[in-house]
Amino acid sequence: MKKRIIKSKKNKSFIILGIVTVAIIVYGIFFNGHFVYFTTGVPSGNVMRAENENISEMAANIFLSDEKSLYEQVADDEVFTKSIGNVSIDDYLKSNVESRLSRIATLNLYAQKHGISLSHVKNNEIAIAANAYYQALTDEQKKAIGADVSKLEDLFRQYAIADEVADILYSKSDYEVSADEARVISVQYITADSKEKIEEASSKLLSGKNFSDVALEYNGNSDYTVEMKRGQFDKAFEDAAYALSSGQTSGIVESQGRFYIIKCSSDNEQAKTDANLVLLREQRKNEYFESQFAKFENNIFVEVNNGIWKKKSVQGATSLPVRFESFYEQYLK
């Protein structure tokens, strides 16, 4: 009855997939569905470039530090030594940072090619944000990550331009979602593996027996209540459940080789429906963004400076007292 679902949390923070090919080949691997080459041909002091759009080593240091701080909040330092399958947690998180940096570079290249720039006001805000970030660091931290105000201004500007491009592409999308599409409901169900058994359960309900008592009898140890969103369950079960109003009970429903009787506890969990509406709109916006930007991004060579990048790790990143995105949100949103 229930589908296995992998939920993906996408947002406009540019953690959204995105490494493509490069110009000077040293060796290559597959990453996020694209073939990626690593090179030492990137200009000194930079870790990555997309054509003439460079990402500084300082930017990599800052994003690695941010990734480290996120995980240190929920786990101890040993988490970085563990693995998911054959990939270490550290390498997995490092690849997330690599993907983000690549996406920022290609979004900035898109802005160059489409004449997208920032306002005078936004550039003033960037200068203020960069100076505030710089002042929040100790001299030792500044040295460790290679920070200076000019480089920080460049990074805030790159991030702001990437944000601007995403906003423009989002604005062209049709991301409306109806209240019914987002509706979250709660149901109870009785299930059996044969029609004879479910008809027997149905007879007990018709004789006046309580629905939950019959569910406990026929479902065994299985739970008999579920909260539903559209797309999570087999269509036959979903259609029957969503056709009910609060308090109504379905007839016998066959779904994926089993038989069910469904009772609707609530045909609209309003607070959860409202939250799901926001989530679905964001998903639809991101799907549109990905479909549109992929047409551009898949034709861009991205070079990664392996001489620098292979020495980096999330665990070994400098711990900083501030997070870049927090400063960005504070000063430029």
Disulfide bonds with the S-S distance in Angstrom:
none
